[in-house]
């Protein structure tokens, strides 16, 4: 049964073809500029925290978790 399913699947698709499933996930995706902004912001904040603590490995996990929470909130705000 699975072999037949895969054979039928191959007949329906061609190599490199993108299959669109119901809904459009690209509508919910942030723009490239937003993604780059968040990446740069997270990098800058991590660098500053590392300088404050002497080394990135010395940053307490609690502070990194808070940073992740802040970055997630910023991403949510920017994607609205």
Backbone bond lengths (Angstrom), bond angles and torsions (degrees), N, CA, C in turn:
res aa  C-N    CA-C-N  psi(-1)  N-CA   C-N-CA  omega(-1)  CA-C   N-CA-C  phi
1 X - - - 1.452 - - 1.539 111.09 -
2 X 1.339 116.52 -46.23 1.464 119.55 -179.69 1.523 110.91 -64.65
3 X 1.330 116.15 -38.38 1.457 119.97 179.77 1.529 110.27 -60.74
4 X 1.317 115.93 -42.30 1.467 120.58 179.25 1.532 110.30 -66.39
5 X 1.312 116.26 -39.30 1.462 120.54 178.30 1.522 110.48 -60.52
6 X 1.338 117.13 -47.11 1.463 120.56 179.14 1.527 112.26 -64.49
7 X 1.325 116.67 -38.04 1.465 119.70 178.32 1.523 110.68 -63.97
8 X 1.315 116.23 -43.35 1.471 119.92 177.94 1.527 110.87 -65.32
9 X 1.312 116.03 -38.52 1.467 120.84 179.07 1.520 110.48 -62.01
10 X 1.335 116.90 -43.96 1.464 121.01 178.64 1.522 111.73 -63.04
11 X 1.314 117.36 -34.60 1.469 120.81 178.98 1.527 110.91 -67.58
12 X 1.326 115.91 -33.07 1.462 120.58 -177.01 1.522 113.15 -80.73
13 X 1.303 116.07 -25.08 1.467 119.36 -176.13 1.518 110.80 -116.74
14 X 1.322 114.46 156.97 1.459 120.06 173.75 1.516 107.69 -118.92
15 X 1.293 117.50 160.73 1.456 121.51 -177.91 1.523 110.70 -61.50
16 X 1.322 116.03 131.58 1.453 121.12 178.50 1.520 114.03 84.84
17 X 1.310 117.31 -2.40 1.461 120.51 -178.85 1.525 109.91 -75.33
18 X 1.311 116.90 137.59 1.452 122.07 177.84 1.512 107.90 -98.02
19 X 1.312 116.40 126.75 1.461 121.34 -178.67 1.514 108.33 -98.01
20 X 1.312 116.56 123.85 1.461 121.39 177.95 1.519 109.34 -88.57
21 X 1.294 116.82 122.21 1.448 121.76 176.13 1.522 108.28 -93.21
22 X 1.333 117.58 166.02 1.469 119.68 -179.39 1.521 111.49 -53.59
23 X 1.303 115.50 143.08 1.458 121.16 -177.34 1.512 109.34 84.27
24 X 1.293 116.27 164.68 1.451 120.44 -179.84 1.525 108.46 -123.09
25 X 1.345 117.67 96.74 1.459 119.29 -176.96 1.523 113.42 -65.92
26 X 1.334 117.78 -19.41 1.459 118.95 -179.47 1.519 111.63 -70.79
27 X 1.332 117.35 -19.31 1.469 119.45 177.75 1.514 111.24 -65.66
28 X 1.340 116.39 -33.52 1.457 120.81 -177.18 1.523 113.08 -88.77
29 X 1.317 116.74 -5.29 1.461 119.78 -177.39 1.529 110.72 -83.02
30 X 1.323 116.22 138.73 1.469 118.44 177.07 1.523 110.90 -70.13
31 X 1.309 115.66 158.23 1.461 120.02 179.49 1.523 110.25 -69.50
32 X 1.324 115.51 163.24 1.467 120.40 179.20 1.524 111.03 -60.20
33 X 1.329 116.83 -37.82 1.459 120.74 179.29 1.515 111.93 -64.31
34 X 1.325 116.73 -39.36 1.458 121.19 178.73 1.519 110.41 -66.49
35 X 1.321 116.38 -44.37 1.463 120.75 179.65 1.527 109.94 -61.41
36 X 1.321 117.04 -45.54 1.466 120.71 -179.74 1.521 110.97 -64.32
37 X 1.329 117.80 -39.08 1.458 121.42 177.87 1.523 110.56 -60.57
38 X 1.326 116.64 -46.27 1.464 120.86 -178.62 1.528 110.47 -65.65
39 X 1.312 117.37 -40.83 1.471 120.97 177.69 1.525 110.08 -61.18
40 X 1.324 116.63 -46.43 1.472 120.69 -179.97 1.529 111.29 -64.47
41 X 1.326 116.55 -40.92 1.461 120.87 179.00 1.523 110.82 -62.83
42 X 1.327 116.63 -46.64 1.460 120.38 179.76 1.527 110.89 -62.58
43 X 1.315 116.89 -40.30 1.465 121.04 178.54 1.524 111.06 -63.85
44 X 1.329 116.16 -44.70 1.469 120.58 -179.36 1.530 111.01 -64.77
45 X 1.321 117.36 -43.49 1.462 119.90 179.72 1.525 111.46 -66.50
46 X 1.319 116.90 -39.22 1.468 120.77 177.63 1.528 110.92 -63.83
47 X 1.321 116.42 -41.42 1.463 120.79 178.77 1.520 110.68 -62.94
48 X 1.321 116.29 -43.38 1.475 119.40 179.72 1.523 111.90 -65.94
49 X 1.346 116.35 -40.06 1.464 119.50 176.67 1.532 110.58 -62.93
50 X 1.324 116.22 -41.12 1.464 120.21 179.25 1.529 110.56 -62.33
51 X 1.320 117.34 -40.73 1.467 120.53 178.32 1.526 111.29 -64.60
52 X 1.337 116.44 -38.63 1.461 120.35 178.78 1.524 111.99 -65.29
53 X 1.319 115.80 -35.78 1.459 120.30 -175.88 1.527 113.26 -99.77
54 X 1.326 116.87 0.30 1.450 120.62 177.30 1.516 114.42 90.18
55 X 1.317 117.80 -25.80 1.457 121.94 -177.66 1.527 107.79 -166.61
56 X 1.303 116.89 148.39 1.465 119.02 -178.50 1.524 111.59 -65.04
57 X 1.326 116.69 -29.38 1.466 119.43 179.96 1.528 112.26 -73.63
58 X 1.326 117.00 -14.12 1.467 121.63 -179.97 1.529 113.15 -89.77
59 X 1.324 117.21 -6.73 1.469 120.06 -179.71 1.522 108.66 -69.67
60 X 1.336 118.15 127.00 1.462 120.15 178.44 1.542 110.59 -61.39
61 X 1.305 115.54 142.05 1.460 121.24 -177.72 1.529 111.71 -58.68
62 X 1.321 116.50 -32.02 1.464 120.24 179.65 1.533 110.92 -61.61
63 X 1.329 115.40 -39.67 1.466 119.27 179.44 1.525 111.20 -69.26
64 X 1.330 116.97 -37.21 1.464 119.86 177.15 1.521 111.28 -66.46
65 X 1.334 116.11 -37.42 1.468 119.99 177.13 1.526 110.71 -65.82
66 X 1.321 116.76 -40.24 1.471 120.39 176.62 1.527 110.81 -63.89
67 X 1.338 115.75 -40.65 1.461 120.12 177.53 1.529 110.15 -60.77
68 X 1.318 117.59 -43.32 1.464 120.98 177.86 1.529 111.07 -61.36
69 X 1.316 116.72 -40.75 1.464 120.82 178.60 1.527 110.81 -62.78
70 X 1.325 115.93 -43.67 1.469 120.86 179.51 1.527 110.42 -64.47
71 X 1.322 117.44 -44.78 1.470 121.72 -179.82 1.524 109.90 -62.71
72 X 1.337 117.26 -42.88 1.471 120.43 178.03 1.529 111.18 -61.22
73 X 1.332 116.39 -41.40 1.477 119.99 178.90 1.519 110.81 -64.32
74 X 1.314 116.72 -41.45 1.477 120.69 178.77 1.525 110.29 -64.09
75 X 1.342 116.60 -42.04 1.469 119.86 177.26 1.526 111.07 -59.70
76 X 1.334 116.01 -43.34 1.468 119.51 179.12 1.525 111.74 -62.20
77 X 1.318 116.46 -43.33 1.471 120.49 179.98 1.526 110.65 -63.42
78 X 1.314 117.06 -44.27 1.452 121.21 -177.57 1.528 112.96 -70.39
79 X 1.317 117.45 -25.86 1.466 119.54 -178.30 1.522 112.99 -86.50
80 X 1.322 117.36 -2.19 1.481 120.19 179.02 1.502 111.64 -79.17
